[in-house]
Amino acid sequence: MNRAIVCLGSNVPGGKLLVKKSCVEIRGLVSSAKFSSCYETVPVSSIPQPNYHNCVGVLETELEFEDLFRIFKEMEKAAGRTPGGKKVGIVPLDIDIAMWNDEIKKPRDMMQDYMQIGLMELNDPSCRLVK
């Protein structure tokens, strides 16, 4: 069984609902999923953009990293994400695998408020590796 810590975010109108719906969809794809509440954070990019709605999830899955990554990219695209969107500050849906088993995949993200808020709320033993 693989374990992943993921972060979801959106900065478009209706983004909070989109993040919540994505959590429901992810629950149907994995063996188990525990998500934080959805909360608002300020962007870390220098590009002017609206605040984000974020949440963090701890997942257990039989899927391999590449398969889960591909599914998340498909979900982002289905939500309206385009390759150039982030460059102009429009992010309908962003789903990142920040940690896979014991490997931190996104070290910079792990230290950002948008991750730390959710990790603290979850208070999951696997999250203590990164606090």
N, CA, C and O atoms as a printed pandas DataFrame, in Angstrom:
     atom_number atom_name residue_name chain_id  residue_number  x_coord  y_coord  z_coord
0              1         N          MET        A               1    0.861   -1.186    0.000
1              2        CA          MET        A               1    0.000    0.000    0.000
2              3         C          MET        A               1    0.901    1.241    0.000
3              4         O          MET        A               1    1.843    1.332    0.788
4              5         N          ASN        A               2    0.608    2.176   -0.875
5              6        CA          ASN        A               2    1.342    3.436   -0.946
6              7         C          ASN        A               2    0.602    4.509   -0.169
7              8         O          ASN        A               2   -0.624    4.489   -0.058
8              9         N          ARG        A               3    1.373    5.446    0.364
9             10        CA          ARG        A               3    0.803    6.548    1.146
10            11         C          ARG        A               3    1.249    7.858    0.500
11            12         O          ARG        A               3    2.422    8.035    0.171
12            13         N          ALA        A               4    0.299    8.768    0.327
13            14        CA          ALA        A               4    0.607   10.055   -0.301
14            15         C          ALA        A               4    0.026   11.187    0.528
15            16         O          ALA        A               4   -1.059   11.070    1.098
16            17         N          ILE        A               5    0.765   12.279    0.583
17            18        CA          ILE        A               5    0.240   13.527    1.123
18            19         C          ILE        A               5    0.066   14.451   -0.075
19            20         O          ILE        A               5    1.018   14.727   -0.806
20            21         N          VAL        A               6   -1.151   14.922   -0.266
21            22        CA          VAL        A               6   -1.469   15.744   -1.427
22            23         C          VAL        A               6   -2.017   17.094   -0.980
23            24         O          VAL        A               6   -2.548   17.243    0.121
24            25         N          CYS        A               7   -1.872   18.064   -1.864
25            26        CA          CYS        A               7   -2.442   19.388   -1.625
26            27         C          CYS        A               7   -3.278   19.762   -2.840
27            28         O          CYS        A               7   -2.853   19.598   -3.984
28            29         N          LEU        A               8   -4.464   20.264   -2.569
29            30        CA          LEU        A               8   -5.351   20.733   -3.626
30            31         C          LEU        A               8   -5.535   22.229   -3.468
31            32         O          LEU        A               8   -5.597   22.737   -2.349
32            33         N          GLY        A               9   -5.622   22.939   -4.588
33            34        CA          GLY        A               9   -5.838   24.374   -4.531
34            35         C          GLY        A               9   -6.565   24.886   -5.755
35            36         O          GLY        A               9   -6.523   24.282   -6.826
36            37         N          SER        A              10   -7.240   26.023   -5.573
37            38        CA          SER        A              10   -7.946   26.691   -6.667
38            39         C          SER        A              10   -8.060   28.170   -6.335
39            40         O          SER        A              10   -8.297   28.538   -5.185
40            41         N          ASN        A              11   -7.891   29.018   -7.348
41            42        CA          ASN        A              11   -8.020   30.461   -7.109
42            43         C          ASN        A              11   -9.044   31.122   -8.038
43            44         O          ASN        A              11   -8.949   32.315   -8.325
44            45         N          VAL        A              12  -10.006   30.353   -8.495
45            46        CA          VAL        A              12  -11.039   30.901   -9.379
46            47         C          VAL        A              12  -12.362   30.999   -8.627
47            48         O          VAL        A              12  -12.537   30.342   -7.601
48            49         N          PRO        A              13  -13.303   31.815   -9.125
49            50        CA          PRO        A              13  -14.630   31.836   -8.496
50            51         C          PRO        A              13  -15.216   30.420   -8.475
51            52         O          PRO        A              13  -15.173   29.707   -9.477
52            53         N          GLY        A              14  -15.752   30.034   -7.349
53            54        CA          GLY        A              14  -16.263   28.675   -7.194
54            55         C          GLY        A              14  -15.186   27.665   -6.869
55            56         O          GLY        A              14  -15.440   26.460   -6.857
56            57         N          GLY        A              15  -13.991   28.147   -6.607
57            58        CA          GLY        A              15  -12.853   27.263   -6.363
58            59         C          GLY        A              15  -12.993   26.392   -5.127
59            60         O          GLY        A              15  -12.539   25.248   -5.114
60            61         N          LYS        A              16  -13.618   26.929   -4.092
61            62        CA          LYS        A              16  -13.788   26.144   -2.866
62            63         C          LYS        A              16  -14.634   24.905   -3.150
63            64         O          LYS        A              16  -14.307   23.809   -2.697
64            65         N          LEU        A              17  -15.705   25.079   -3.891
65            66        CA          LEU        A              17  -16.566   23.952   -4.248
66            67         C          LEU        A              17  -15.820   22.968   -5.147
67            68         O          LEU        A              17  -15.975   21.754   -5.010
68            69         N          LEU        A              18  -15.019   23.489   -6.058
69            70        CA          LEU        A              18  -14.242   22.637   -6.954
70            71         C          LEU        A              18  -13.253   21.776   -6.168
71            72         O          LEU        A              18  -13.088   20.592   -6.462
72            73         N          VAL        A              19  -12.598   22.365   -5.175
73            74        CA          VAL        A              19  -11.669   21.611   -4.330
74            75         C          VAL        A              19  -12.425   20.522   -3.570
75            76         O          VAL        A              19  -11.976   19.377   -3.504
76            77         N          LYS        A              20  -13.562   20.879   -3.003
77            78        CA          LYS        A              20  -14.348   19.888   -2.245
78            79         C          LYS        A              20  -14.828   18.741   -3.140
79            80         O          LYS        A              20  -14.778   17.579   -2.738
80            81         N          LYS        A              21  -15.292   19.064   -4.348
81            82        CA          LYS        A              21  -15.736   18.025   -5.283
82            83         C          LYS        A              21  -14.569   17.122   -5.684
83            84         O          LYS        A              21  -14.738   15.914   -5.855
84            85         N          SER        A              22  -13.396   17.713   -5.831
85            86        CA          SER        A              22  -12.212   16.932   -6.186
86            87         C          SER        A              22  -11.842   15.964   -5.067
87            88         O          SER        A              22  -11.401   14.846   -5.334
88            89         N          CYS        A              23  -12.016   16.384   -3.826
89            90        CA          CYS        A              23  -11.761   15.492   -2.688
90            91         C          CYS        A              23  -12.693   14.288   -2.737
91            92         O          CYS        A              23  -12.273   13.160   -2.477
92            93         N          VAL        A              24  -13.943   14.527   -3.066
93            94        CA          VAL        A              24  -14.914   13.430   -3.184
94            95         C          VAL        A              24  -14.483   12.475   -4.298
95            96         O          VAL        A              24  -14.533   11.256   -4.132
96            97         N          GLU        A              25  -14.063   13.032   -5.426
97            98        CA          GLU        A              25  -13.621   12.201   -6.551
98            99         C          GLU        A              25  -12.398   11.369   -6.163
99           100         O          GLU        A              25  -12.322   10.184   -6.487
100          101         N          ILE        A              26  -11.449   11.988   -5.474
101          102        CA          ILE        A              26  -10.238   11.274   -5.053
102          103         C          ILE        A              26  -10.586   10.139   -4.098
103          104         O          ILE        A              26  -10.016    9.052   -4.188
104          105         N          ARG        A              27  -11.514   10.386   -3.190
105          106        CA          ARG        A              27  -11.938    9.322   -2.254
106          107         C          ARG        A              27  -12.391    8.061   -2.996
107          108         O          ARG        A              27  -12.184    6.943   -2.524
108          109         N          GLY        A              28  -13.000    8.254   -4.143
109          110        CA          GLY        A              28  -13.467    7.119   -4.929
110          111         C          GLY        A              28  -12.369    6.392   -5.685
111          112         O          GLY        A              28  -12.604    5.317   -6.237
112          113         N          LEU        A              29  -11.172    6.965   -5.718
113          114        CA          LEU        A              29  -10.068    6.385   -6.484
114          115         C          LEU        A              29   -9.050    5.643   -5.629
115          116         O          LEU        A              29   -8.262    4.855   -6.152
116          117         N          VAL        A              30   -9.057    5.884   -4.325
117          118        CA          VAL        A              30   -8.018    5.349   -3.447
118          119         C          VAL        A              30   -8.638    4.478   -2.356
119          120         O          VAL        A              30   -9.852    4.473   -2.157
120          121         N          SER        A              31   -7.780    3.747   -1.661
121          122        CA          SER        A              31   -8.250    2.851   -0.598
122          123         C          SER        A              31   -8.781    3.616    0.601
123          124         O          SER        A              31   -9.806    3.250    1.176
124          125         N          SER        A              32   -8.078    4.685    0.977
125          126        CA          SER        A              32   -8.562    5.543    2.063
126          127         C          SER        A              32   -8.045    6.958    1.848
127          128         O          SER        A              32   -6.994    7.169    1.244
128          129         N          ALA        A              33   -8.800    7.914    2.352
129          130        CA          ALA        A              33   -8.434    9.324    2.209
130          131         C          ALA        A              33   -8.964   10.103    3.397
131          132         O          ALA        A              33  -10.112    9.940    3.810
132          133         N          LYS        A              34   -8.110   10.947    3.934
133          134        CA          LYS        A              34   -8.492   11.854    5.020
134          135         C          LYS        A              34   -8.073   13.253    4.577
135          136         O          LYS        A              34   -6.904   13.491    4.275
136          137         N          PHE        A              35   -9.039   14.181    4.541
137          138        CA          PHE        A              35   -8.765   15.534    4.075
138          139         C          PHE        A              35   -8.968   16.542    5.198
139          140         O          PHE        A              35   -9.814   16.366    6.075
140          141         N          SER        A              36   -8.173   17.594    5.146
141          142        CA          SER        A              36   -8.388   18.727    6.045
142          143         C          SER        A              36   -9.623   19.486    5.565
143          144         O          SER        A              36  -10.193   19.171    4.520
144          145         N          SER        A              37  -10.021   20.473    6.331
145          146        CA          SER        A              37  -11.058   21.382    5.847
146          147         C          SER        A              37  -10.466   22.219    4.715
147          148         O          SER        A              37   -9.258   22.195    4.483
148          149         N          CYS        A              38  -11.306   22.941    4.031
149          150        CA          CYS        A              38  -10.881   23.836    2.965
150          151         C          CYS        A              38  -10.654   25.215    3.586
151          152         O          CYS        A              38  -11.509   25.708    4.321
152          153         N          TYR        A              39   -9.524   25.835    3.299
153          154        CA          TYR        A              39   -9.169   27.117    3.908
154          155         C          TYR        A              39   -8.562   28.034    2.848
155          156         O          TYR        A              39   -8.115   27.578    1.795
156          157         N          GLU        A              40   -8.556   29.314    3.140
157          158        CA          GLU        A              40   -8.068   30.311    2.185
158          159         C          GLU        A              40   -6.639   30.712    2.530
159          160         O          GLU        A              40   -6.306   30.929    3.695
160          161         N          THR        A              41   -5.795   30.808    1.495
161          162        CA          THR        A              41   -4.412   31.247    1.675
162          163         C          THR        A              41   -4.059   32.283    0.614
163          164         O          THR        A              41   -4.685   32.352   -0.444
164          165         N          VAL        A              42   -3.051   33.079    0.918
165          166        CA          VAL        A              42   -2.577   34.074   -0.044
166          167         C          VAL        A              42   -1.610   33.391   -1.008
167          168         O          VAL        A              42   -0.916   32.449   -0.625
168          169         N          PRO        A              43   -1.561   33.858   -2.255
169          170        CA          PRO        A              43   -0.653   33.259   -3.233
170          171         C          PRO        A              43    0.807   33.482   -2.836
171          172         O          PRO        A              43    1.143   34.504   -2.237
172          173         N          VAL        A              44    1.667   32.525   -3.172
173          174        CA          VAL        A              44    3.095   32.682   -2.899
174          175         C          VAL        A              44    3.840   33.203   -4.123
175          176         O          VAL        A              44    5.015   33.556   -4.028
176          177         N          SER        A              45    3.177   33.254   -5.256
177          178        CA          SER        A              45    3.775   33.724   -6.497
178          179         C          SER        A              45    3.805   35.251   -6.533
179          180         O          SER        A              45    2.993   35.920   -5.895
180          181         N          SER        A              46    4.755   35.780   -7.292
181          182        CA          SER        A              46    4.821   37.234   -7.474
182          183         C          SER        A              46    3.806   37.714   -8.515
183          184         O          SER        A              46    3.604   38.917   -8.676
184          185         N          ILE        A              47    3.179   36.790   -9.208
185          186        CA          ILE        A              47    2.156   37.136  -10.199
186          187         C          ILE        A              47    0.885   37.546   -9.460
187          188         O          ILE        A              47    0.405   36.799   -8.607
188          189         N          PRO        A              48    0.329   38.727   -9.773
189          190        CA          PRO        A              48   -0.924   39.121   -9.112
190          191         C          PRO        A              48   -2.032   38.107   -9.417
191          192         O          PRO        A              48   -2.288   37.773  -10.574
192          193         N          GLN        A              49   -2.674   37.634   -8.361
193          194        CA          GLN        A              49   -3.741   36.650   -8.521
194          195         C          GLN        A              49   -4.594   36.606   -7.265
195          196         O          GLN        A              49   -4.173   37.082   -6.211
196          197         N          PRO        A              50   -5.787   36.040   -7.369
197          198        CA          PRO        A              50   -6.663   35.947   -6.196
198          199         C          PRO        A              50   -6.114   34.954   -5.170
199          200         O          PRO        A              50   -5.231   34.151   -5.472
200          201         N          ASN        A              51   -6.653   35.026   -3.958
201          202        CA          ASN        A              51   -6.309   34.051   -2.933
202          203         C          ASN        A              51   -6.741   32.659   -3.375
203          204         O          ASN        A              51   -7.583   32.499   -4.259
204          205         N          TYR        A              52   -6.147   31.667   -2.743
205          206        CA          TYR        A              52   -6.444   30.268   -3.049
206          207         C          TYR        A              52   -7.345   29.656   -1.991
207          208         O          TYR        A              52   -7.345   30.077   -0.835
208          209         N          HIS        A              53   -8.106   28.662   -2.402
209          210        CA          HIS        A              53   -8.786   27.749   -1.485
210          211         C          HIS        A              53   -7.968   26.465   -1.539
211          212         O          HIS        A              53   -7.753   25.902   -2.612
212          213         N          ASN        A              54   -7.514   26.004   -0.375
213          214        CA          ASN        A              54   -6.655   24.829   -0.303
214          215         C          ASN        A              54   -7.199   23.796    0.662
215          216         O          ASN        A              54   -8.021   24.099    1.526
216          217         N          CYS        A              55   -6.732   22.588    0.501
217          218        CA          CYS        A              55   -6.874   21.548    1.519
218          219         C          CYS        A              55   -5.760   20.538    1.300
219          220         O          CYS        A              55   -5.170   20.463    0.223
220          221         N          VAL        A              56   -5.485   19.769    2.333
221          222        CA          VAL        A              56   -4.446   18.746    2.298
222          223         C          VAL        A              56   -5.109   17.402    2.556
223          224         O          VAL        A              56   -6.060   17.305    3.332
224          225         N          GLY        A              57   -4.603   16.374    1.905
225          226        CA          GLY        A              57   -5.128   15.031    2.113
226          227         C          GLY        A              57   -4.028   14.021    2.352
227          228         O          GLY        A              57   -2.924   14.146    1.821
228          229         N          VAL        A              58   -4.339   13.023    3.152
229          230        CA          VAL        A              58   -3.462   11.873    3.358
230          231         C          VAL        A              58   -4.181   10.679    2.739
231          232         O          VAL        A              58   -5.291   10.332    3.143
232          233         N          LEU        A              59   -3.536   10.057    1.757
233          234        CA          LEU        A              59   -4.160    8.986    0.984
234          235         C          LEU        A              59   -3.407    7.675    1.157
235          236         O          LEU        A              59   -2.189    7.668    1.338
236          237         N          GLU        A              60   -4.125    6.587    1.102
237          238        CA          GLU        A              60   -3.538    5.259    0.970
238          239         C          GLU        A              60   -4.096    4.669   -0.311
239          240         O          GLU        A              60   -5.303    4.698   -0.550
240          241         N          THR        A              61   -3.197    4.130   -1.140
241          242        CA          THR        A              61   -3.626    3.663   -2.457
242          243         C          THR        A              61   -2.771    2.506   -2.951
243          244         O          THR        A              61   -1.596    2.381   -2.604
244          245         N          GLU        A              62   -3.386    1.675   -3.760
245          246        CA          GLU        A              62   -2.666    0.607   -4.463
246          247         C          GLU        A              62   -2.033    1.160   -5.745
247          248         O          GLU        A              62   -1.171    0.515   -6.342
248          249         N          LEU        A              63   -2.460    2.346   -6.163
249          250        CA          LEU        A              63   -1.924    2.950   -7.383
250          251         C          LEU        A              63   -0.445    3.271   -7.215
251          252         O          LEU        A              63    0.030    3.524   -6.108
252          253         N          GLU        A              64    0.268    3.255   -8.330
253          254        CA          GLU        A              64    1.664    3.684   -8.334
254          255         C          GLU        A              64    1.705    5.201   -8.513
255          256         O          GLU        A              64    0.730    5.807   -8.957
256          257         N          PHE        A              65    2.833    5.806   -8.166
257          258        CA          PHE        A              65    2.981    7.260   -8.227
258          259         C          PHE        A              65    2.588    7.803   -9.598
259          260         O          PHE        A              65    1.804    8.747   -9.693
260          261         N          GLU        A              66    3.129    7.210  -10.651
261          262        CA          GLU        A              66    2.894    7.715  -12.010
262          263         C          GLU        A              66    1.412    7.682  -12.374
263          264         O          GLU        A              66    0.910    8.584  -13.044
264          265         N          ASP        A              67    0.720    6.641  -11.930
265          266        CA          ASP        A              67   -0.706    6.523  -12.237
266          267         C          ASP        A              67   -1.520    7.580  -11.500
267          268         O          ASP        A              67   -2.403    8.209  -12.084
268          269         N          LEU        A              68   -1.222    7.774  -10.217
269          270        CA          LEU        A              68   -1.941    8.789   -9.445
270          271         C          LEU        A              68   -1.645   10.184   -9.995
271          272         O          LEU        A              68   -2.550   11.010  -10.110
272          273         N          PHE        A              69   -0.386   10.447  -10.335
273          274        CA          PHE        A              69    0.009   11.728  -10.917
274          275         C          PHE        A              69   -0.787   11.996  -12.196
275          276         O          PHE        A              69   -1.316   13.091  -12.387
276          277         N          ARG        A              70   -0.868   10.988  -13.069
277          278        CA          ARG        A              70   -1.594   11.130  -14.338
278          279         C          ARG        A              70   -3.077   11.419  -14.093
279          280         O          ARG        A              70   -3.663   12.273  -14.757
280          281         N          ILE        A              71   -3.674   10.713  -13.149
281          282        CA          ILE        A              71   -5.084   10.937  -12.818
282          283         C          ILE        A              71   -5.293   12.366  -12.334
283          284         O          ILE        A              71   -6.259   13.018  -12.729
284          285         N          PHE        A              72   -4.396   12.857  -11.484
285          286        CA          PHE        A              72   -4.525   14.225  -10.976
286          287         C          PHE        A              72   -4.405   15.238  -12.106
287          288         O          PHE        A              72   -5.142   16.224  -12.124
288          289         N          LYS        A              73   -3.495   15.018  -13.048
289          290        CA          LYS        A              73   -3.347   15.941  -14.180
290          291         C          LYS        A              73   -4.611   15.929  -15.047
291          292         O          LYS        A              73   -5.019   16.968  -15.568
292          293         N          GLU        A              74   -5.225   14.757  -15.199
293          294        CA          GLU        A              74   -6.484   14.668  -15.952
294          295         C          GLU        A              74   -7.600   15.426  -15.234
295          296         O          GLU        A              74   -8.411   16.097  -15.871
296          297         N          MET        A              75   -7.637   15.316  -13.912
297          298        CA          MET        A              75   -8.640   16.052  -13.133
298          299         C          MET        A              75   -8.439   17.558  -13.286
299          300         O          MET        A              75   -9.407   18.302  -13.444
300          301         N          GLU        A              76   -7.182   18.008  -13.240
301          302        CA          GLU        A              76   -6.891   19.432  -13.413
302          303         C          GLU        A              76   -7.375   19.919  -14.779
303          304         O          GLU        A              76   -8.016   20.964  -14.886
304          305         N          LYS        A              77   -7.063   19.155  -15.808
305          306        CA          LYS        A              77   -7.471   19.532  -17.166
306          307         C          LYS        A              77   -8.993   19.575  -17.283
307          308         O          LYS        A              77   -9.542   20.497  -17.886
308          309         N          ALA        A              78   -9.675   18.587  -16.710
309          310        CA          ALA        A              78  -11.143   18.545  -16.758
310          311         C          ALA        A              78  -11.761   19.740  -16.034
311          312         O          ALA        A              78  -12.869   20.164  -16.362
312          313         N          ALA        A              79  -11.042   20.280  -15.052
313          314        CA          ALA        A              79  -11.527   21.444  -14.302
314          315         C          ALA        A              79  -11.252   22.756  -15.036
315          316         O          ALA        A              79  -11.660   23.824  -14.579
316          317         N          GLY        A              80  -10.559   22.674  -16.173
317          318        CA          GLY        A              80  -10.307   23.879  -16.956
318          319         C          GLY        A              80   -8.894   24.406  -16.888
319          320         O          GLY        A              80   -8.616   25.490  -17.402
320          321         N          ARG        A              81   -8.000   23.673  -16.270
321          322        CA          ARG        A              81   -6.618   24.137  -16.188
322          323         C          ARG        A              81   -5.954   24.027  -17.554
323          324         O          ARG        A              81   -6.117   23.038  -18.268
324          325         N          THR        A              82   -5.200   25.071  -17.899
325          326        CA          THR        A              82   -4.476   25.105  -19.164
326          327         C          THR        A              82   -2.991   25.285  -18.881
327          328         O          THR        A              82   -2.619   25.758  -17.807
328          329         N          PRO        A              83   -2.131   24.909  -19.842
329          330        CA          PRO        A              83   -0.691   25.046  -19.612
330          331         C          PRO        A              83   -0.254   26.477  -19.285
331          332         O          PRO        A              83    0.675   26.669  -18.499
332          333         N          GLY        A              84   -0.894   27.463  -19.863
333          334        CA          GLY        A              84   -0.496   28.847  -19.627
334          335         C          GLY        A              84   -1.206   29.526  -18.473
335          336         O          GLY        A              84   -0.866   30.654  -18.116
336          337         N          GLY        A              85   -2.181   28.863  -17.887
337          338        CA          GLY        A              85   -2.988   29.484  -16.840
338          339         C          GLY        A              85   -2.209   29.957  -15.631
339          340         O          GLY        A              85   -2.441   31.060  -15.135
340          341         N          LYS        A              86   -1.289   29.136  -15.153
341          342        CA          LYS        A              86   -0.528   29.495  -13.950
342          343         C          LYS        A              86    0.351   30.723  -14.204
343          344         O          LYS        A              86    0.597   31.516  -13.296
344          345         N          LYS        A              87    0.821   30.873  -15.442
345          346        CA          LYS        A              87    1.674   32.014  -15.792
346          347         C          LYS        A              87    0.934   33.336  -15.668
347          348         O          LYS        A              87    1.550   34.379  -15.446
348          349         N          VAL        A              88   -0.395   33.295  -15.812
349          350        CA          VAL        A              88   -1.195   34.516  -15.698
350          351         C          VAL        A              88   -2.030   34.535  -14.419
351          352         O          VAL        A              88   -2.887   35.399  -14.237
352          353         N          GLY        A              89   -1.767   33.570  -13.535
353          354        CA          GLY        A              89   -2.415   33.577  -12.225
354          355         C          GLY        A              89   -3.809   32.989  -12.181
355          356         O          GLY        A              89   -4.574   33.287  -11.264
356          357         N          ILE        A              90   -4.161   32.151  -13.162
357          358        CA          ILE        A              90   -5.480   31.513  -13.179
358          359         C          ILE        A              90   -5.284   30.006  -12.977
359          360         O          ILE        A              90   -4.756   29.312  -13.845
360          361         N          VAL        A              91   -5.719   29.522  -11.816
361          362        CA          VAL        A              91   -5.532   28.104  -11.484
362          363         C          VAL        A              91   -6.867   27.509  -11.032
363          364         O          VAL        A              91   -7.193   27.542   -9.846
364          365         N          PRO        A              92   -7.648   26.958  -11.988
365          366        CA          PRO        A              92   -8.922   26.356  -11.600
366          367         C          PRO        A              92   -8.747   25.208  -10.611
367          368         O          PRO        A              92   -9.520   25.076   -9.663
368          369         N          LEU        A              93   -7.721   24.374  -10.835
369          370        CA          LEU        A              93   -7.460   23.258   -9.926
370          371         C          LEU        A              93   -5.994   22.866  -10.022
371          372         O          LEU        A              93   -5.453   22.688  -11.114
372          373         N          ASP        A              94   -5.365   22.734   -8.869
373          374        CA          ASP        A              94   -3.983   22.275   -8.776
374          375         C          ASP        A              94   -3.971   21.152   -7.753
375          376         O          ASP        A              94   -4.412   21.340   -6.619
376          377         N          ILE        A              95   -3.471   19.988   -8.141
377          378        CA          ILE        A              95   -3.344   18.859   -7.220
378          379         C          ILE        A              95   -1.900   18.387   -7.276
379          380         O          ILE        A              95   -1.427   17.931   -8.317
380          381         N          ASP        A              96   -1.209   18.499   -6.162
381          382        CA          ASP        A              96    0.192   18.094   -6.098
382          383         C          ASP        A              96    0.374   16.950   -5.119
383          384         O          ASP        A              96   -0.231   16.928   -4.047
384          385         N          ILE        A              97    1.218   16.000   -5.502
385          386        CA          ILE        A              97    1.643   14.946   -4.588
386          387         C          ILE        A              97    2.907   15.468   -3.920
387          388         O          ILE        A              97    3.988   15.439   -4.509
388          389         N          ALA        A              98    2.768   15.941   -2.700
389          390        CA          ALA        A              98    3.893   16.554   -1.999
390          391         C          ALA        A              98    4.807   15.512   -1.365
391          392         O          ALA        A              98    6.014   15.722   -1.245
392          393         N          MET        A              99    4.223   14.391   -0.962
393          394        CA          MET        A              99    5.009   13.330   -0.338
394          395         C          MET        A              99    4.473   11.984   -0.797
395          396         O          MET        A              99    3.262   11.769   -0.845
396          397         N          TRP        A             100    5.380   11.087   -1.132
397          398        CA          TRP        A             100    5.016    9.738   -1.571
398          399         C          TRP        A             100    5.771    8.747   -0.697
399          400         O          TRP        A             100    7.000    8.691   -0.721
400          401         N          ASN        A             101    5.026    7.972    0.069
401          402        CA          ASN        A             101    5.613    7.085    1.063
402          403         C          ASN        A             101    6.529    7.933    1.952
403          404         O          ASN        A             101    6.039    8.854    2.604
404          405         N          ASP        A             102    7.817    7.665    2.003
405          406        CA          ASP        A             102    8.705    8.466    2.861
406          407         C          ASP        A             102    9.507    9.502    2.081
407          408         O          ASP        A             102   10.410   10.128    2.636
408          409         N          GLU        A             103    9.191    9.687    0.810
409          410        CA          GLU        A             103    9.950   10.613   -0.035
410          411         C          GLU        A             103    9.193   11.924   -0.225
411          412         O          GLU        A             103    8.057   11.942   -0.699
412          413         N          ILE        A             104    9.847   13.013    0.154
413          414        CA          ILE        A             104    9.263   14.335   -0.068
414          415         C          ILE        A             104    9.496   14.704   -1.528
415          416         O          ILE        A             104   10.635   14.865   -1.966
416          417         N          LYS        A             105    8.414   14.835   -2.266
417          418        CA          LYS        A             105    8.483   15.146   -3.694
418          419         C          LYS        A             105    8.507   16.654   -3.948
419          420         O          LYS        A             105    9.053   17.110   -4.952
420          421         N          LYS        A             106    7.916   17.421   -3.039
421          422        CA          LYS        A             106    7.804   18.875   -3.210
422          423         C          LYS        A             106    8.288   19.554   -1.923
423          424         O          LYS        A             106    7.472   20.039   -1.139
424          425         N          PRO        A             107    9.610   19.593   -1.696
425          426        CA          PRO        A             107   10.112   20.143   -0.425
426          427         C          PRO        A             107    9.711   21.603   -0.191
427          428         O          PRO        A             107    9.398   21.982    0.937
428          429         N          ARG        A             108    9.717   22.411   -1.231
429          430        CA          ARG        A             108    9.337   23.828   -1.067
430          431         C          ARG        A             108    7.873   23.945   -0.660
431          432         O          ARG        A             108    7.527   24.722    0.230
432          433         N          ASP        A             109    7.022   23.171   -1.315
433          434        CA          ASP        A             109    5.597   23.202   -0.989
434          435         C          ASP        A             109    5.343   22.775    0.451
435          436         O          ASP        A             109    4.483   23.339    1.126
436          437         N          MET        A             110    6.085   21.785    0.917
437          438        CA          MET        A             110    5.849   21.253    2.263
438          439         C          MET        A             110    6.021   22.321    3.341
439          440         O          MET        A             110    5.448   22.202    4.424
440          441         N          MET        A             111    6.794   23.347    3.059
441          442        CA          MET        A             111    7.051   24.386    4.058
442          443         C          MET        A             111    6.092   25.571    3.951
443          444         O          MET        A             111    6.093   26.441    4.821
444          445         N          GLN        A             112    5.285   25.616    2.913
445          446        CA          GLN        A             112    4.382   26.750    2.694
446          447         C          GLN        A             112    3.151   26.664    3.594
447          448         O          GLN        A             112    2.743   25.578    4.005
448          449         N          ASP        A             113    2.569   27.820    3.892
449          450        CA          ASP        A             113    1.360   27.859    4.721
450          451         C          ASP        A             113    0.246   26.994    4.147
451          452         O          ASP        A             113   -0.476   26.334    4.894
452          453         N          TYR        A             114    0.101   26.994    2.814
453          454        CA          TYR        A             114   -0.999   26.240    2.217
454          455         C          TYR        A             114   -0.886   24.743    2.503
455          456         O          TYR        A             114   -1.891   24.035    2.446
456          457         N          MET        A             115    0.306   24.252    2.806
457          458        CA          MET        A             115    0.473   22.855    3.227
458          459         C          MET        A             115    0.422   22.730    4.745
459          460         O          MET        A             115   -0.261   21.857    5.281
460          461         N          GLN        A             116    1.142   23.602    5.429
461          462        CA          GLN        A             116    1.279   23.475    6.881
462          463         C          GLN        A             116   -0.053   23.598    7.617
463          464         O          GLN        A             116   -0.279   22.899    8.605
464          465         N          ILE        A             117   -0.929   24.473    7.150
465          466        CA          ILE        A             117   -2.241   24.636    7.800
466          467         C          ILE        A             117   -2.999   23.307    7.778
467          468         O          ILE        A             117   -3.517   22.865    8.803
468          469         N          GLY        A             118   -3.058   22.685    6.624
469          470        CA          GLY        A             118   -3.764   21.414    6.496
470          471         C          GLY        A             118   -3.086   20.285    7.248
471          472         O          GLY        A             118   -3.761   19.453    7.856
472          473         N          LEU        A             119   -1.756   20.243    7.214
473          474        CA          LEU        A             119   -1.024   19.199    7.930
474          475         C          LEU        A             119   -1.267   19.289    9.429
475          476         O          LEU        A             119   -1.472   18.274   10.094
476          477         N          MET        A             120   -1.243   20.509    9.956
477          478        CA          MET        A             120   -1.483   20.679   11.394
478          479         C          MET        A             120   -2.901   20.257   11.761
479          480         O          MET        A             120   -3.121   19.640   12.804
480          481         N          GLU        A             121   -3.854   20.587   10.907
481          482        CA          GLU        A             121   -5.240   20.210   11.187
482          483         C          GLU        A             121   -5.418   18.692   11.184
483          484         O          GLU        A             121   -6.119   18.148   12.038
484          485         N          LEU        A             122   -4.791   18.013   10.236
485          486        CA          LEU        A             122   -4.934   16.565   10.138
486          487         C          LEU        A             122   -4.278   15.840   11.310
487          488         O          LEU        A             122   -4.787   14.824   11.784
488          489         N          ASN        A             123   -3.152   16.366   11.771
489          490        CA          ASN        A             123   -2.439   15.781   12.905
490          491         C          ASN        A             123   -2.253   14.271   12.712
491          492         O          ASN        A             123   -2.363   13.497   13.663
492          493         N          ASP        A             124   -1.971   13.867   11.478
493          494        CA          ASP        A             124   -1.757   12.465   11.150
494          495         C          ASP        A             124   -0.300   12.100   11.453
495          496         O          ASP        A             124    0.588   12.913   11.194
496          497         N          PRO        A             125   -0.025   10.909   11.992
497          498        CA          PRO        A             125    1.360   10.536   12.303
498          499         C          PRO        A             125    2.307   10.661   11.115
499          500         O          PRO        A             125    3.467   11.028   11.299
500          501         N          SER        A             126    1.846   10.368    9.907
501          502        CA          SER        A             126    2.722   10.476    8.739
502          503         C          SER        A             126    3.085   11.917    8.437
503          504         O          SER        A             126    4.102   12.172    7.793
504          505         N          CYS        A             127    2.277   12.864    8.887
505          506        CA          CYS        A             127    2.548   14.279    8.647
506          507         C          CYS        A             127    3.618   14.810    9.590
507          508         O          CYS        A             127    4.226   15.843    9.311
508          509         N          ARG        A             128    3.853   14.134   10.678
509          510        CA          ARG        A             128    4.814   14.624   11.667
510          511         C          ARG        A             128    6.235   14.619   11.126
511          512         O          ARG        A             128    7.111   15.286   11.676
512          513         N          LEU        A             129    6.471   13.878   10.060
513          514        CA          LEU        A             129    7.785   13.861    9.444
514          515         C          LEU        A             129    8.161   15.220    8.883
515          516         O          LEU        A             129    9.344   15.504    8.698
516          517         N          VAL        A             130    7.179   16.061    8.608
517          518        CA          VAL        A             130    7.448   17.307    7.898
518          519         C          VAL        A             130    7.152   18.545    8.724
519          520         O          VAL        A             130    7.267   19.658    8.211
520          521         N          LYS        A             131    6.780   18.390    9.969
521          522        CA          LYS        A             131    6.478   19.563   10.796
522          523         C          LYS        A             131    7.739   20.135   11.386
523          524         O          LYS        A             131    7.685   21.128   12.112
